[in-house]
Amino acid sequence: MKKFLQYSFFAVLMAATLWSFEGHAQVATSVNPSGYGDRQFKMDTIFSAKRIREDDKMYQIGVWRRIDLREKYNLSLYGSGDTKSNGIINQIYKAVVDENALEVFGDEDFTQPLSIAEFQENFWLNAIGDSIFVKQLYFLDFREDFVFDKHHSDMVFDVKYIHLVMPSATNADAGQKTIGFIRYKDFYNYFKDHPEARWINFQNLSKSLTYDQAFDTRLFRSVVRRFTNPDEALVADMVNPEHPNPDMQAYLDALAFEYRLLEFENSLWEW
């Protein structure tokens, strides 16, 4: 009987030990990515300002967007006055040139770093060498991933980078010109700590927001220029060239893609 009790106690002790270890492992894997578990908890800590684990991405598609700062909805980013010196384009320029706080690259793969002098030349001179004004840089492009994060059961817009471009009209009608690419995480962290650069609420200046807050709450209107596809083609390039109004059709196709994203998100919760 005594041996039976000893064996029973030993069995209970072992079971409790195993239960404690397994329970701790489960808590760690769901809360702490560096804890126990057999998955590799990789995260994009270079471009993304969000902490989304790669293993938690059940759906993902890349989306390339353009903000036209001249649109009424985007004037809060464009800035005020004739010079637009307090707008987002000039604020980014000052962060790069005056403070050397943002690293700029010449390609979307971020393999070609630009010097401040190269960035300034791209920023101020068009294709024929004429100087331009800040207000003539009214496009702000960015790339993001549309992601379903299963850990939080939420659809997330995960911005990757900002793309500064010179419109073709500003570039002496020689086509769009790339000024530079900036990691979104760098952009986000810098302007989070610089409240003087703001999304301007012209109806109530006390409710103006920093750029990180404006992007988090999607206080802009953008148009999809491209989404993940086998040919890496722009939406405009996928329109039949013989269409009587290809620009309008490209806009309608971009809008239809937006609705497909919305429908995808809505359908997740229908059942």
PyMOL commands that set and color helices and strands:
alter all, ss='L'
color gray80, all
select helices_A, chain A and resi 2-31+54-56+72-78+88-97+116-124+134-136+184-192+205-207+211-216+236-238+246-267
alter helices_A, ss='H'
color red, helices_A
select strands_A, chain A and resi 57-68+104-105+139-149+154-166+177-183+198-199+209-210+222-227
alter strands_A, ss='S'
color yellow, strands_A
deselect
rebuild
show_as cartoon
